Structures are given as structure tokens and as C-alpha cells.
Amino acid sequence: MKSDGLQRHRATLLAGLLVACVAPAAAQPADAPSAATGVVSYPASFYAPGQPSSAREMIERTPGFVLDRGQGVRGFAGGGGNVLIDGERPTSKSAPLDSILQRISAETVERIDVIRGGAPGIDMQGQGVVANVIRKSGAASSQAFQLFSKAYADGFVGGFVRAEANWRSGGLSAEAQISGRSDVTSDSGDGKLSRTRPGASPYEAGDFDAKTLSRFVQFNSAAERRTATDVLRLNVSAERETSNRREVADLAGAAASRFQEVTRIRGGDTEFEVNADYERPITGDLALQVTGLQRLERETIDASSVTPRRSQSSIESARSSESIGRGVLRWTQPWGAIEAGGEGALNTLNAKAALVLAGQASPVPSSNVRVEEQRGEAFLTGSYRPMPGLSLESGVRVETSTITQSGGASQEKTLTFIKPRASVSWGLGDSQIRLRIERTVGQLDFEDFAASSEFEADSVTAGNSDLEPERSWVTELALERQFWSSGAAVLTLTHGKIDEAIDLIPVAGRFDGPGNIGSGTRDEARLNLTVPLANLGVSEATLRFTGTWRKSKVTDPVTGQPRRISGQRPFEGQLEITRNLPTLKSTLGMEANLGFEETFYRINEIRRVEEAPLIKFIWDWTPRPDLLMRFQLENITARERVRTRTVFVGARSAGLVDFRERRSTRLSPIVTARARWLF
């Protein structure tokens, strides 16, 4: 009943917000941006009242736009996010897109163009909407230092420090950022744990405590040389992250006996990347772009779990590399563009895992594997703008890859896929309609070929050498309306018809592992709303809402019954209200992450994780132009995180419940302070 009420509440909220998408637009100033042009420009003065410090904060305050950091896929096609910088897509894969935007000072930004449906000379990379950060020309330099501190109720103090530098003179430019962080993760906290037999009172119950300390150091830099004929860009990045998680359950069992369950997990991840990008015009309309990248990563996990019933430990290590070469020819005309090119890549993974149960080594399928992929892709795309407000785009990609595996299983397979795509954007005054039809092919996660353990989730996952990529036919319709000069409402509806869906399946009769479970469907409704509240009587205030509703349908490989895809969140949302107070050199804000729930289906278990909304209040104060202070009261409701497990006797298909476990934690409110100095 609680879930049904929540769904009704969300449906009511969606219906109410949809009014903004179809309501008549209010009278606008003569210079108000129009969605019909396909490009809406927001000058730096548009963002000035909110006193942003970086291009990232400007992007976050752009009406009708939601930052997509990218998918982290192998290769460059389609995984680089939805933001361009001076018309070019960042080629660095290790440096997150938001981190790259963070190192661009707001003082160096001339404007941000939001491009819908494509524009001449713009590489949309399959995105329906991109934002283009245009920096000011001429010589400039800036440096910034940022210090961030978080104080928790238990006395722990987390911290973050970052230094940035930017320099530009003539055709040369360089920028760099180094940062470090030490903090606890959001799934830490104190709470309760209980286990209950069907129809009985809890037979084990008590206190539960979880804490994950994460430390992170990152460096990334970029340099660019422009001449009258060509452009050369270089990127170097490196990062190191370590984490240490400790879970302790202090429980009372039958006859008031007390005991402890302790889990410890230590992990480390090191990445290094270098890439270069060269662009040169061949003729006035034809340009060649060549890109090369080398990325290396090493990951280790050392875990142990001790309970009165058993003890277990595991050691996992993985080394991976990615080498990419890409070439693109782009022919640009006033009416559109044609682009052709190819990409070749070599990807490798060497993974090892050892599991010990009660002091004895326990074999797990695919615990020692090497995976190598040789992949090639050729593509041809074209865009056409026959008239203002109308944009057509179509293209086709042909991908072939040979995956060789040795270790737990020795085999080789070659996969070839054809991926057509077509889209149309049509602007009608202050509204725009976008339609996309595309054949998508997911990438295999090489780590799914290797065994892994999750003692904090009381599970061991086997590797699966027989995986195939998930394929879908995707249809997407987007409706957008600009209103009240700086307001925007975007409703996006997506339907996917899936082949070879990937979920958890039984492996070797006693383990779960990723596998293909047949066909299915995946549907999504996403609403992005920006409302300037001055039209409702609150000056210098803005409301922003982003909500995503999802549903899916696949056939459960254990029970044969229809269900949702494992791990899919039915709803996620973000609500933000800000108000500028220029006379006080301040901006006040409230942000709410609206929580989520997700369910995983294993051989003998159904696991659900739920997080309540997280709310924080923000005060930004700029006492002088070179100093920005931010104070936050975060997690004021002490957000609860609940994990429930229904564990069955044997397979779930038999329907015999062994016990149910409920584990809840609450993270106490947090006080944070940040200072950013510009030099």
C-alpha cells in the first residue's frame, strides 16, 4: 500500500508539472530566446546574478538542460556526455566532464549555447541536445584555490582541496587541476538489523554500523595550440582512489546470546590516461580530425567477513588497458554537414579472484581470466537544415569486434552490428518537437567475464564467458517549450524494445552471474522544468525540477514470470529552489534529492534498497569578487537507507522463504563550508 500511494503521488506530480509544457507562453521580451532557431544563447550576464564560479555551475543553471557526464563506454562514440567546449567535445575519458567544466573559470566564459537538433559544424555525437561553452577570446589567465570542509555529528571531519590554473595567449592555452578528497560515503551510518522467519518474531536483531572512508587524488591537464590552419590538443590525467569499509552488526540471538558479524573491504583504483587530438582543414569546407588515446587502470579489492556461522575472504585484482585511434572527415555547408570516419581500438583485461571459505579455497567460475577485444567501427552521418527550425539527421554505424578469452574458459567470438539512426527536430515558435529512432548496441562490461564478491551484500558473483551485448530499438519523443524569458519545460518519452537483455542468471547451479535473459521492453519519461518565480511574485528566484520515471518488463530466468529489470529505479528526481539577493551579495538555495528504490533478483534472493530524500540548504556569499564562500546544512532529515533481503530455501521458483532481513542506517546531518579564492 505504501508503494501504491507513492506511485499515485508521483503520477499526480507529473500531471501537475505537465501543465507547464502545454500552457500558453506568457508575453516575452523582444530579445527572448526562441526554441525554433535550434540554438538558444545565454550570455554570461544571464548567470551573473547567481555569482557562479565556474562553467560547471553555469551549466547547472542553464534552463531546460541537464548535464550528462557520459556513459564511460569503450571508444569515443556516444559516451562523451552532452557538453562541448568551444564547439569541440573533450577527448579525455578519465577526467570527468564536470571536472573539466569546473576548471573553466566563469570569468572566462562569454556565453553558453544550447543546441537542439544540430547546427552546422557541431558534432552532436548522437545527442538530441548539447550545450556549447564559448570562452572569451584574447589573452587571459586565472588561478583558483578551493577548500571544502564537512563536519559530521560523530566528530568526523571530511575535507576537499583543489587548485586550478588557466592560461591563454594568442593561439596557445593551457589549464590544469589537482584535487584531493577525504570523506565518508553516503551509505555510511548507524542503524538496526533484524532477521525474521516467516510468521515469527525476529530471531536475530540488534545494532548495525557501517562506515566507508574514501580518499581520492586526481590530476588532469590540457594544452592547445591553434594556428591559422590547424589545432593540436593534448590531455594528461591521473587519479588514485582508495576506500576502506567496515560493517559491524552487534546482534542478540536465541536465548539472549550475543554475537557480532564483521565485514571489512579495502579497495584501490589507479588510472592514467594520455591523449592527443589534431584537426586540420583540407579545403574551405572539408576538415580532418585525428585522435589517439592510451588509458591504463589497475584495481584491487581485499575483503573479509566473519560471522558465527562462517568466515570468508577474497582477493581480487584487475588490470585493464585501452588504446584508441580515430579519424573523421567532416564536410560542412550552410545547410548542414556530412561526416565519415572510423575508429579502431584494442582493449584488454587481466582479472584474478580468489575465494576462501572457512579456511579452504573455494573454486568460482572464471576466477582467473584474460579478455582481449579488437574492435573496429566505420560510420557515416549527415545533417540537413532545409529551413529555419527544421533539422534532419541520419546515419549508420557498422561495428565489428573480436573478443578472445582465456583462463577460466578459452574461446573467441566475432560480433558484427549495424546501427542505423534517424532524428528530426521541428521548432514552432517557442516550442520544439524532437523525434529519434535508433538501433543501439550496448557494450559488454569485461568485468562481467570475471568472478567477484560482495561480502557487504552477502553474495558471490560468478563470471560468465557467454555474454552477448544487449540490443535495442529505441524510439524517443521530446517536447520542449520556452516561456517567461528564462523558463523551459522539456518532456522526453523513450521506448526501447530489447533483445538479449542482460540481468542476473544462475551460473554453475549455485552462483549468480550476469547473463542474457531474452527480450523485453524499457520505457522512460523524463521531465526537466525551469521556472523563473518572478512571474509568480518572487523576484530573483528560480525553481528547477528534474524527474525520471522508468518501467521495464523482462522474463525472470528463475521463475519464468514477468518482472522489472534488476537494479532499475522506478523514479529519481531532483528539486532545487534558488533566490539571488544582490544587495547582500548572496544566493540562498534549497536542494532535494528525492530518493530512490531498486530491486535485484538473484537465484535464491530478492534484495531491495531504498533511500529517503536528502535535503540541504545553501548560502553562497561573495564578500568580494575574488572570494566565494558557501555554507551548507546538508541531510537535515537524517536520511534513512534501508536494505531488505528475502532469502529463499533453494531457488526462488519454489517460493519457500527461509528468512527476511531488514537493515537500516541513518547518516546524521552535516555542516559544510567552502571557500574559493581567485587569483
C-alpha positions in Angstrom: 0.0 0.0 0.0 2.9 2.4 0.8 4.4 1.7 -2.7 1.0 2.3 -4.4 0.5 5.6 -2.6 4.0 6.7 -3.6 3.3 5.9 -7.2 0.0 7.8 -7.1 1.8 10.8 -5.6 4.4 10.7 -8.3 1.7 10.4 -11.0 -0.1 13.4 -9.6 3.1 15.4 -9.5 3.9 14.5 -13.1 0.4 15.5 -14.2 0.7 18.9 -12.5 4.1 19.6 -14.0 2.9 18.7 -17.4 0.7 21.8 -17.4 3.8 23.8 -17.8 4.6 22.0 -21.0 1.3 22.8 -22.7 0.2 26.0 -21.1 0.4 29.1 -23.3 3.6 31.0 -23.0 3.5 34.4 -21.3 4.5 37.5 -23.1 8.2 37.7 -23.5 10.7 40.4 -24.1 11.7 41.1 -27.7 15.1 39.6 -27.2 13.9 36.4 -25.5 15.5 33.2 -27.0 13.4 31.1 -29.3 13.4 27.3 -29.4 12.5 27.4 -33.1 16.1 28.6 -34.1 17.6 25.4 -32.8 20.3 27.4 -30.9 19.5 29.3 -27.7 22.3 31.5 -26.4 22.7 32.5 -22.8 25.3 35.3 -22.3 27.5 35.5 -19.2 25.3 38.3 -17.9 22.4 35.8 -17.7 24.2 33.9 -15.0 25.8 36.8 -13.2 23.1 37.4 -10.5 23.8 33.9 -9.2 27.6 34.6 -8.9 28.8 31.3 -10.4 32.5 30.5 -10.0 32.9 28.0 -12.9 31.4 26.8 -16.2 30.0 23.8 -14.3 27.9 26.0 -12.1 26.7 27.9 -15.2 25.8 24.7 -17.0 23.8 23.6 -13.9 21.7 26.8 -14.1 21.0 26.7 -17.8 17.2 26.5 -18.4 15.9 23.2 -19.9 19.3 21.5 -19.8 20.6 18.6 -17.7 24.3 17.7 -17.5 25.1 14.2 -18.8 28.6 13.2 -17.7 28.8 10.4 -20.2 28.5 6.7 -20.0 32.1 5.6 -19.6 32.0 3.3 -22.6 35.0 2.0 -24.5 35.9 4.1 -27.5 34.7 7.7 -28.3 31.3 7.1 -30.0 28.3 8.3 -27.9 29.9 8.2 -24.5 31.4 11.6 -24.0 28.5 13.5 -22.4 26.5 16.4 -23.7 28.7 19.4 -23.3 31.1 20.9 -25.9 33.9 23.4 -25.2 34.4 26.0 -28.0 32.5 23.6 -30.3 34.7 20.6 -29.5 33.9 17.5 -27.5 36.5 16.9 -24.7 38.6 13.9 -25.7 39.7 13.0 -22.2 37.9 9.9 -20.8 39.5 9.6 -17.4 38.8 13.3 -16.4 35.1 13.5 -15.7 33.2 16.1 -17.7 32.1 18.0 -14.7 35.7 18.2 -13.5 36.8 19.7 -16.9 34.0 22.3 -16.6 35.0 23.0 -13.0 38.5 24.2 -14.1 37.0 26.7 -16.6 36.5 29.9 -14.6 33.2 31.7 -15.0 35.1 34.9 -15.8 36.5 33.4 -19.0 33.1 32.3 -20.4 31.4 34.5 -23.0 28.2 32.6 -23.4 26.6 29.1 -23.4 24.7 28.0 -26.5 22.1 25.2 -26.0 21.9 23.4 -29.4 18.8 21.3 -30.2 18.7 19.1 -33.2 22.1 20.1 -34.5 23.8 23.1 -36.0 26.4 23.4 -38.8 29.9 22.4 -37.7 28.6 20.9 -34.4 29.3 17.2 -33.5 26.2 16.1 -31.7 27.5 12.6 -31.2 24.0 11.1 -31.1 22.7 13.6 -28.5 19.4 15.4 -29.1 20.6 18.4 -27.1 24.1 19.7 -26.3 25.5 22.8 -24.5 28.4 24.6 -26.1 30.6 26.6 -23.6 32.1 29.5 -25.6 35.1 31.1 -24.0 36.3 34.7 -24.4 39.0 35.3 -26.9 42.2 37.1 -26.2 44.9 36.7 -23.6 43.8 35.8 -20.1 45.0 33.8 -17.1 43.4 32.9 -13.8 44.2 30.7 -10.8 41.8 29.4 -8.1 42.2 27.6 -4.8 39.3 25.9 -3.1 39.0 24.4 0.3 35.9 22.5 1.4 35.2 21.0 4.9 32.4 18.7 6.1 31.7 18.2 9.8 29.7 15.2 11.0 27.8 14.7 14.2 30.1 11.8 15.3 33.1 14.1 15.2 34.5 13.0 11.8 35.6 15.9 9.6 35.9 15.3 5.8 37.8 17.6 3.5 38.4 18.5 -0.1 41.0 20.7 -1.6 41.5 21.8 -5.2 43.9 24.1 -7.1 43.2 25.2 -10.7 45.2 27.3 -13.2 44.3 28.6 -16.7 46.4 30.5 -19.2 45.8 31.7 -22.7 47.8 33.9 -25.0 47.4 34.1 -28.8 47.0 30.6 -30.1 48.4 28.9 -27.1 46.4 27.8 -24.0 46.9 25.5 -21.0 44.9 24.5 -18.0 45.4 22.2 -15.1 43.7 21.0 -11.9 44.8 18.9 -9.0 42.4 17.9 -6.2 42.2 15.7 -3.2 39.4 14.4 -1.0 38.9 12.5 2.2 35.3 11.8 3.2 32.8 9.1 4.2 30.3 7.9 1.6 26.5 8.4 1.7 25.8 4.8 2.5 27.5 5.1 5.9 25.6 5.4 9.1 24.2 3.8 12.3 21.0 1.8 12.4 19.4 -1.5 13.1 19.4 -5.1 11.7 16.9 -7.8 12.1 16.2 -11.3 10.7 12.7 -12.9 10.8 11.4 -16.3 10.0 8.0 -16.5 8.1 5.2 -15.9 10.6 7.5 -15.4 13.6 9.2 -12.6 15.6 12.8 -11.6 14.8 15.2 -14.4 15.8 18.3 -12.2 15.4 18.3 -8.4 16.0 20.5 -5.6 17.1 22.6 -2.5 16.2 24.3 -2.1 12.9 27.0 0.4 12.0 28.6 1.0 8.5 31.3 3.4 7.5 33.2 3.8 4.3 36.2 6.2 4.3 37.1 7.2 0.7 40.3 9.0 -0.3 40.9 10.4 -3.7 43.6 12.3 -5.5 43.3 13.5 -9.1 45.3 15.5 -11.6 44.2 16.5 -15.1 45.6 19.0 -17.6 45.1 20.1 -21.1 47.1 22.2 -23.6 46.1 23.6 -27.0 47.9 25.2 -29.9 45.9 27.0 -32.6 47.3 28.4 -35.8 45.5 29.8 -38.9 45.3 26.3 -40.3 45.2 23.7 -37.6 44.6 22.8 -34.0 46.5 20.4 -31.7 45.2 19.4 -28.3 46.9 17.3 -25.6 45.4 15.9 -22.4 47.0 14.1 -19.5 45.2 12.8 -16.4 45.9 10.5 -13.5 44.0 9.6 -10.4 44.2 7.3 -7.4 41.3 6.3 -5.2 41.3 4.1 -2.1 38.3 3.1 0.1 38.0 1.3 3.4 34.6 0.0 4.5 33.8 -1.6 7.9 30.4 -3.0 8.8 29.6 -4.3 12.3 26.4 -5.9 13.4 26.0 -6.4 17.2 23.2 -8.9 17.5 21.2 -10.9 20.0 20.1 -14.3 19.0 18.1 -17.1 20.7 18.2 -17.3 24.5 19.6 -13.7 24.5 23.0 -14.9 23.2 25.1 -12.0 21.8 27.4 -12.1 18.8 29.0 -9.9 16.2 29.2 -10.0 12.4 32.1 -8.0 10.9 32.8 -7.2 7.3 35.9 -5.3 6.0 36.5 -4.3 2.5 39.6 -2.4 1.2 39.9 -1.2 -2.3 42.2 0.7 -4.6 41.9 2.1 -8.1 44.6 3.8 -10.1 44.1 5.3 -13.6 46.4 7.0 -16.1 45.5 8.5 -19.5 47.2 10.5 -22.2 45.5 11.5 -25.5 46.1 13.8 -28.4 43.7 15.4 -30.9 44.7 17.1 -34.2 42.4 18.9 -36.6 43.3 20.5 -39.9 41.2 21.9 -42.8 41.8 20.2 -46.2 39.7 22.7 -48.1 37.4 25.5 -47.0 34.6 23.1 -46.3 36.4 19.9 -45.5 38.3 19.2 -42.3 40.2 16.2 -41.0 40.3 15.3 -37.3 42.6 12.6 -35.9 42.5 11.4 -32.2 44.7 8.9 -30.3 44.3 7.7 -26.7 46.0 5.4 -24.3 44.4 4.5 -20.9 45.7 2.2 -18.2 43.9 1.1 -15.0 44.6 -1.2 -12.1 42.0 -2.1 -9.4 42.4 -4.2 -6.3 39.8 -5.4 -3.6 40.6 -7.2 -0.4 37.5 -8.3 1.6 36.7 -10.5 4.6 33.6 -11.4 6.5 33.3 -13.2 9.9 30.1 -14.4 11.5 29.3 -17.2 14.0 28.1 -19.4 11.1 31.1 -18.9 8.7 34.2 -16.9 7.7 35.1 -16.0 4.2 37.7 -13.8 2.5 38.5 -12.8 -1.1 41.3 -11.1 -3.0 40.6 -9.6 -6.4 42.8 -7.7 -8.9 42.3 -6.4 -12.4 44.5 -4.7 -14.9 43.0 -3.1 -18.0 44.1 -1.0 -20.9 42.5 0.8 -23.8 44.2 2.0 -27.0 42.2 4.0 -29.5 42.8 5.6 -32.9 40.1 7.6 -34.6 39.8 9.6 -37.8 37.0 11.8 -39.0 36.3 13.7 -42.2 33.7 16.5 -41.8 32.2 18.4 -44.7 30.3 21.5 -43.5 27.8 23.5 -45.5 25.3 26.2 -44.6 22.5 23.7 -44.9 24.2 21.0 -42.8 27.1 18.6 -42.7 28.3 15.2 -43.7 30.7 13.2 -41.5 32.5 10.0 -42.3 35.2 8.2 -40.4 36.4 5.2 -38.5 37.8 4.0 -35.2 40.0 1.2 -34.1 40.6 0.0 -30.6 42.4 -2.7 -28.6 41.0 -3.4 -25.1 42.4 -5.8 -22.6 41.5 -7.1 -19.1 43.5 -9.4 -16.8 41.5 -10.3 -13.7 42.1 -12.7 -10.8 39.9 -13.6 -7.9 40.5 -16.0 -5.0 37.7 -17.0 -2.6 38.4 -18.7 0.8 35.5 -20.3 2.8 36.2 -21.5 6.4 39.9 -21.6 5.6 39.6 -23.6 2.4 39.9 -22.3 -1.1 36.6 -22.4 -3.0 36.6 -22.5 -6.8 34.4 -19.9 -8.6 33.7 -20.0 -12.3 36.0 -17.6 -14.3 38.2 -16.6 -11.3 41.3 -16.1 -13.5 40.6 -14.7 -16.9 42.2 -12.6 -19.7 39.9 -10.8 -22.1 41.1 -9.1 -25.3 38.9 -7.2 -27.7 39.9 -5.9 -31.2 37.2 -3.6 -32.3 36.6 -1.5 -35.4 33.9 0.9 -36.3 33.0 2.8 -39.5 30.4 5.5 -39.7 28.6 7.9 -42.0 26.3 10.6 -40.7 24.6 13.6 -42.3 22.5 16.5 -41.1 20.3 18.8 -43.1 18.6 22.0 -42.2 16.1 22.7 -45.1 14.6 25.7 -43.4 14.9 27.6 -40.1 13.5 25.5 -37.2 13.7 22.2 -39.1 16.7 19.8 -38.7 17.1 16.3 -40.1 19.8 13.9 -39.1 20.5 10.3 -40.1 23.4 8.0 -40.2 24.7 4.4 -39.8 27.5 2.8 -37.9 28.9 -0.6 -38.5 30.8 -2.2 -35.6 32.7 -5.4 -35.5 34.7 -6.8 -32.6 36.6 -10.0 -31.9 36.7 -11.0 -28.3 39.2 -13.5 -27.2 39.0 -15.1 -23.7 41.4 -17.4 -21.9 41.8 -18.6 -18.4 38.5 -20.0 -16.9 37.2 -20.5 -20.4 39.1 -20.3 -23.7 37.1 -19.1 -26.6 36.9 -16.5 -29.3 33.9 -14.9 -30.9 33.3 -12.2 -33.5 30.3 -9.9 -33.3 29.1 -7.5 -36.1 26.3 -5.0 -35.7 24.7 -2.4 -37.9 23.4 0.6 -36.0 21.2 3.0 -38.0 19.9 6.2 -36.6 17.5 9.0 -37.7 16.2 12.1 -35.9 14.1 15.2 -36.7 13.7 18.4 -34.8 11.0 20.9 -35.6 10.7 24.3 -34.0 7.3 26.0 -33.6 7.7 29.5 -32.1 8.7 28.9 -28.5 8.3 25.2 -28.8 10.2 22.4 -30.3 9.4 18.7 -31.1 12.2 16.1 -31.5 11.8 12.5 -32.6 14.6 9.9 -32.7 14.7 6.3 -33.9 17.9 4.3 -33.3 19.3 0.9 -33.1 21.5 0.7 -30.1 24.0 -2.0 -29.1 25.3 -2.0 -25.5 28.9 -2.7 -24.7 29.9 -5.7 -22.7 31.5 -5.0 -19.3 34.6 -7.0 -19.3 34.5 -7.3 -15.5 31.3 -9.4 -16.0 33.6 -12.1 -17.5 35.4 -12.4 -14.2 34.2 -13.6 -10.7 33.7 -11.1 -7.9 32.5 -11.0 -4.3 30.3 -8.5 -2.4 30.5 -9.6 1.2 28.7 -6.4 2.3 25.7 -7.8 0.2 26.5 -11.4 1.3 26.9 -12.6 -2.3 29.5 -14.0 -4.7 29.0 -13.4 -8.4 30.5 -15.7 -11.0 31.9 -14.6 -14.3 30.2 -15.5 -17.5 32.1 -16.1 -20.7 29.0 -16.5 -22.9 27.7 -12.9 -22.6 26.5 -11.0 -25.7 25.7 -7.3 -25.9 22.2 -6.1 -25.3 20.5 -4.7 -28.4 17.5 -2.3 -28.6 15.3 -0.5 -31.0 14.8 2.9 -29.3 12.1 5.5 -30.1 12.2 8.8 -28.4 9.9 11.8 -28.5 10.9 15.1 -26.8 8.5 18.1 -26.3 10.1 21.4 -25.3 8.6 24.8 -24.5 10.4 28.0 -23.7 8.4 30.5 -21.6 8.8 33.6 -19.4 12.1 34.6 -21.0 14.2 32.2 -19.0 11.8 29.4 -18.3 11.8 26.0 -20.0 9.9 22.7 -19.8 11.2 19.5 -21.6 9.3 16.3 -21.6 11.1 13.3 -23.1 9.4 9.9 -23.7 11.5 6.9 -24.6 10.5 3.4 -25.5 13.0 0.6 -26.0 12.4 -2.9 -27.4 15.2 -5.1 -26.1 16.9 -8.1 -27.5 19.3 -10.2 -25.3 18.6 -8.2 -22.2 21.4 -8.5 -19.5 20.4 -9.4 -16.0 21.5 -11.9 -13.3 21.2 -15.6 -14.2 22.1 -18.9 -12.4 25.7 -20.0 -13.2 27.1 -23.4 -12.4 23.9 -24.2 -10.4 25.0 -22.3 -7.2 26.2 -18.8 -8.2 24.6 -15.7 -9.7 26.2 -14.1 -12.7 25.4 -11.6 -15.5 23.8 -13.2 -18.5 21.4 -12.7 -21.4 17.7 -13.4 -20.5 15.9 -12.8 -23.8 13.7 -10.0 -25.0 12.0 -7.2 -23.0 10.9 -3.6 -23.0 12.2 -0.5 -21.3 10.2 2.8 -21.0 11.2 6.1 -19.6 9.5 9.5 -19.0 11.8 12.4 -18.1 10.7 15.9 -17.2 13.0 18.9 -16.9 11.5 22.1 -15.7 13.0 25.6 -15.1 10.5 28.2 -13.7 11.6 31.8 -13.0 9.5 32.7 -10.0 9.5 36.4 -10.6 6.4 35.9 -12.8 4.7 34.4 -9.7 5.7 37.3 -7.4 9.1 36.2 -6.1 11.9 38.2 -7.6 15.3 36.8 -8.4 14.1 33.3 -7.7 14.2 30.1 -9.8 12.7 26.7 -9.4 14.3 23.7 -11.1 12.9 20.2 -11.2 14.2 17.0 -12.9 12.3 13.8 -12.6 12.6 10.4 -14.4 10.0 7.7 -14.3 11.0 4.2 -15.5 9.4 0.9 -16.1 10.6 -2.3 -17.8 9.5 -5.9 -18.5 11.6 -9.0 -18.9 11.1 -12.7 -18.1 12.7 -13.8 -14.8 15.1 -16.7 -15.7 14.4 -18.4 -12.3 10.6 -18.2 -12.1 9.6 -17.7 -15.7 7.4 -14.8 -14.6 7.5 -11.2 -15.9 9.2 -8.6 -13.8 11.3 -5.3 -13.9 14.9 -5.4 -14.9 17.2 -5.8 -11.9 18.5 -2.5 -10.5 16.2 -0.3 -12.4 15.0 2.7 -10.3 11.3 3.4 -10.9 11.8 7.1 -10.1 14.6 9.5 -9.5 14.2 13.2 -9.0 15.9 16.5 -8.0 14.3 19.7 -6.9 16.1 23.0 -6.5 15.0 26.5 -5.5 17.4 29.4 -5.5 17.0 33.1 -4.8 19.6 35.8 -5.5 20.0 38.6 -3.0 22.3 41.1 -4.9 22.3 43.7 -2.1 23.6 41.1 0.3 26.0 39.6 -2.3 24.3 36.3 -1.6 22.3 33.5 -3.1 20.1 31.2 -1.0 19.1 27.8 -2.1 17.4 24.6 -1.2 18.2 21.3 -2.9 16.3 18.0 -2.5 17.4 14.6 -3.9 14.0 12.8 -3.9 15.4 9.4 -3.1 15.1 6.1 -4.9 14.4 2.4 -4.7 15.9 -0.5 -6.6 15.4 -4.3 -6.6 17.7 -7.1 -7.5 16.7 -10.7 -8.3 19.2 -13.5 -7.6 18.8 -17.3 -7.6 17.6 -17.5 -4.0 17.1 -13.9 -3.0 15.2 -10.7 -3.7 17.1 -7.7 -2.5 15.7 -4.1 -2.3 17.5 -0.9 -1.5 15.5 2.3 -0.6 16.9 5.7 0.2 14.7 8.5 1.6 15.0 12.1 0.2 18.1 14.1 1.1 17.6 17.8 1.7 20.1 20.6 2.1 20.1 24.4 2.5 22.8 26.5 0.8 24.1 30.0 1.3 26.5 31.4 -1.2 28.2 34.7 -0.2 30.6 36.7 -2.3 32.1 39.4 0.0 34.4 40.5 -2.8 34.8 39.5 -6.5 37.8 37.2 -5.8 36.3 35.2 -2.9 33.2 33.0 -2.9 32.0 31.4 0.3 29.5 28.6 0.5 27.8 27.3 3.7 25.6 24.2 3.6 23.3 22.4 6.1 23.1 19.0 4.5 20.9 15.9 5.2 18.8 17.8 7.7 16.3 15.0 7.9 19.0 12.4 8.7 18.1 10.4 5.5 17.4 6.7 6.1 18.8 4.0 3.8 17.1 0.6 4.1 18.2 -2.7 2.6 15.8 -5.7 2.7 16.6 -9.2 1.7 14.1 -12.0 1.2 16.1 -15.2 1.2 14.6 -18.5 -0.1 15.2 -22.1 0.6 16.6 -23.2 -2.7 15.6 -21.4 -5.9 13.0 -18.5 -5.7 10.8 -20.5 -8.0 9.9 -22.9 -5.2 8.5 -20.0 -3.1 9.9 -21.3 0.2 11.1 -18.3 2.3 13.9 -19.1 4.7 14.2 -15.6 6.4 13.8 -11.9 5.8 16.4 -9.4 6.7 16.0 -5.7 7.2 19.0 -3.4 7.6 18.6 0.3 8.1 21.1 3.1 8.6 20.9 6.9 9.1 23.6 9.3 8.3 23.4 12.3 10.7 23.1 16.0 9.5 26.3 17.5 8.0 27.6 21.1 8.2 29.8 22.1 5.4 31.8 25.2 4.5 33.6 26.0 1.3 35.9 28.9 0.3 37.1 29.6 -3.3 39.8 32.2 -3.9 40.5 33.6 -7.4 44.0 35.0 -8.2 
